[in-house]
Amino acid sequence: MEFAIIITFVIGYLAIALEHPIKINKAASALLTGVLCWTIYVLGAADKDAVSHTLIEHLGEISGILFFLLGAMTIVELIDAHDGFQIITDRIKTQSIVKLLWIVGVITFFLSAALDNLTTTIVIISMLRKILSDRDKRLFFAGITIIEANAGGAWSPIGDVTTTMLWVGGQVTTLRIIEGVFLASVACLLVPLLYLSFRMDGIFQMPKADENAKSTSTASERNFVFFLGVACLIFVPVFKTITHLPPFMGMLFGLGLMWVVTEFIHSGKDEADKDSLSVNYALRKIDTPSILFFLGILVSISALQATGLLAHAALWLDATIGNQTAIIVALGLLSSIVDNVPLVAATQGMYSLQQYPTDSFFWEFLAYATGTGGSSLIIGSAAGVAAMGIEKIDFFWYMKRITLLALLGYFAGAIVYVAQYNLTQHP
């Protein structure tokens, strides 16, 4: 049974990677893979009710991520419908590709720590659509954004779901994870940017404004919706901290608030003008296949977790490699193939706080590795999956253009963390 699930997952993974050559949408491949993995599991199990119960438990976690993504994408689309991102794009005066690279990189890095890497990726890519008219350049910037967002999220307790898991589980504390991982994350950001600064040059052209296009929102409405939307996104981690409810609840609260407010401020307009500024319109613009793709991927990986295959993989690494640093580096790279959330969950189950105390080398380095290692492949992180869906980025295009940069940043950060730990903990 386990072998059949592995084969099914591998075939499904290849179908996703080969989406363009085989001309089958990745969402369809992901959904079929997820359903087939669980079907094989339940058919080979003695207690089928227990398997169904396990699936429902996993679906609860998965739906939280999907509702979070749905809410974030809708808020961003609503801001875009009001031309809200013009507030930022109007302030970008440079036409230098390298300068834009650094501006976007720094903004993404710190915004990801304040929000999270998934929301930040959605926001930044929406902004890039307003800045870069050349699709090839925009795709490249979207790929770099994944590296930047994951690097920024790794050092913050609320910036990446895996760091949040370790924080909630008591493996790391707020100040120590920031102190311990910040420099490593900075290295993960800077090395690709420095490399590209010597390899890239030239200028870019912003998309030309449509002179015939008539804005249906006023400048005050545009500013208000932009700042309200950003405030709602920033409020999500605050809401979680105060209520201890899952992040998607805060996101849905923000979406509901924006829905009510925008309905109110546009209530006196014609139906045609009002419709293009409504949440209903934003929901129609959302890329639904991307959400279904995300669902299929997470359902597939939850099957690997439920059958214990991920835990077995971690145990095999422990027995085969032995060295703690090498194991964590390997887990970080493995997180680019399988989702880092169940991977960290399996690792938390394998190792106790008695074995590795709170804020120990193992947990801090694990937060960095699983937070940034997923950048190596386009489907290795939530940020990557979101970017793949929004900009239709090809799996192999990403491998050819971005993977090497992601690995350079990943290993640079790993070296910095290990060196910093040895200098500060072992004088």
Buried (B, 14 or more C-beta within 10 A) or exposed (E): EBEBBBEBBEBBBEBBBBBEEEEBBBBBBBBBBBBBBBEBBBEBBEEEEEBEEBBEEBBEBBBBBBBBBBBBBBBBBBBBBBBBBBBBBEEBEEEBBBBBBBBBBBBBBBBBBBBBBBBBBBBBBBBBBBBBEEEEBBBBBBBBBBBBBBBBBBBBBBBBBBBBBBBEBEBBBEEBBBBBBBBBBBBBBBBBBEBBBEEBEEEBEEEEEEEEEEEBBEEEBBBBBBEBBBEBBBBBBEBBEEEEEBBBBBBBBBBEBBBEBBBEBBEEBEEEEBBBBBBEBBBEBBBBBBBBBBBBBBBBBBBBBBBEBBBEBBEEBBEEBEEBBEBBBBBBBBBBBBBBBBBBBBBBEBBEEEEBEBBBBBBBBBBBBBBBBBBBBBBBBBBBBBBBBBBBBBBBBBBEBBBEBBBBBBBBBBEBBBEBBEEEEEE
